[in-house]
Amino acid sequence: MPELRKNPVSGEWVIISPERGKRKFDFTSKTEEKKILECSFCEGHEDETPSEVFSIRKKGTKPDSPGWWIRVVPNKYPALSIGGKPDIEKNGIYLAMKGVGVHEVIIETPDHKKDLFNLENSYIAQVIRVYRDRLVKLAEKPFIKYVLIFKNQGREAGASSTHSHSQIIATPVIPGKIREELKKANRYYNSNKKCIFCDIISKELTLQRRVILENKLFLAFTPYASRFPFEICILPKNHDFVFQKITRDESICLAQILKDVIGAMNKALSNPSYNYFFHIPPGKKGFLKYYHCHLEIIPRLTKLAGFELGTGFYINPVSPEEAAARLRENIHLSS
């Protein structure tokens, strides 16, 4: 029988309806990516992108030339642009501001044929530390209120290039979803004198029904009120973890669990398109007592339809417990 579940962090209700999964054509098919041997992100094509703002490269090589391992460039078609002030303009009931911000692309490897999560843990950890460095750098800019790190993998997930890359967008306002999570987490803390994320970790480890994998620092699980089939959350188990200060050991642990979970997902679901994104609290110490940085991974298996768009309810045709079980089965197969 279908069940409604409430997300303890966001307050959103979702419908878990396994019967919906029996419908034909409910899931999108495996993405057929166009075969491209070279693109503007490939080594040797540096003149086809805006000038790099950061790179990790071989000693003696110059910016915007071959010899790099990881390269960060401004997005050629940015959602937000540097320059000006985000002053609010009011026109009756309508408010607007200039689209001030930063939009960067993190090119994760010079080789078009390589996927980030087929590389060594140490290499993935280095990409994660580049995430950290860019986040810290962009957060220092005037008018920047929030920085989101995300990855679109595959056409159905919105990727415009098959070359392995992530993106980072810095905005002049805190996005509504983040603001709501912060507000609800703060309310829980004030009422219970405990962190909601710590309580979630404790509950999931006790039940073990939705746990996919854990290591000494991180826990991967399917959320109790998953909005999407095979949705995954990765949480730091240490309440004092701060992404902006992530250490080499922490980045290795995060790389390890991320690689294993992505590998299991690809094995179980035949390499689906997916999105992942980090929800990282803005750099104010007050947030740390009640909010954990976390990573959400969403395979793009279904599409929103009229009910979801009209109500804000998500209908998930795969129970989180079933999803976790299938992913656990594929952990050892992907390694």
TALINQUI-V453098 format. One record per backbone hydrogen bond with DSSP energy under -1.0 kcal/mol. NH is the residue of the N-H (numbers start at 1). CO is the residue of the C=O. If there is no record, write none. Layout:
<<NH CO> <NH CO>>
This chain:
<<3 16> <5 14> <7 12> <11 7> <14 5> <15 314> <16 3> <17 316> <20 17> <21 18> <22 19> <23 20> <28 301> <42 39> <43 110> <45 42> <48 45> <49 46> <53 72> <54 72> <56 70> <58 67> <61 58> <69 56> <70 56> <71 107> <72 54> <73 105> <75 103> <81 99> <87 85> <89 96> <91 94> <94 91> <96 89> <100 98> <101 81> <102 170> <104 168> <105 73> <106 166> <107 71> <108 164> <114 111> <118 115> <119 116> <124 120> <125 121> <126 122> <127 123> <128 124> <129 125> <130 126> <131 127> <132 128> <133 129> <134 130> <135 131> <136 132> <137 133> <138 134> <139 135> <141 138> <144 141> <145 171> <146 171> <148 169> <150 167> <151 276> <153 274> <158 155> <159 154> <166 106> <167 150> <168 104> <169 148> <170 102> <171 146> <179 175> <180 176> <181 177> <182 178> <183 179> <184 180> <185 181> <186 182> <187 183> <188 184> <189 185> <190 186> <191 187> <192 188> <193 189> <199 195> <200 196> <201 197> <202 198> <203 199> <204 200> <205 201> <206 202> <207 203> <208 204> <212 220> <213 220> <215 218> <219 235> <220 213> <221 233> <222 210> <226 223> <231 228> <232 297> <233 221> <234 295> <235 219> <237 217> <241 238> <245 242> <246 243> <251 247> <252 248> <253 249> <254 250> <255 251> <256 252> <257 253> <258 254> <259 255> <260 256> <261 257> <262 258> <263 259> <264 260> <265 261> <266 262> <267 263> <268 264> <269 265> <271 266> <274 153> <275 298> <276 151> <277 296> <278 149> <279 294> <284 282> <287 284> <288 285> <290 287> <291 287> <294 279> <295 234> <296 277> <297 232> <298 275> <300 273> <301 299> <309 305> <310 306> <311 307> <312 308> <316 15> <323 319> <324 320> <325 321> <326 322> <327 323> <328 324> <329 325> <331 328> <334 330>>
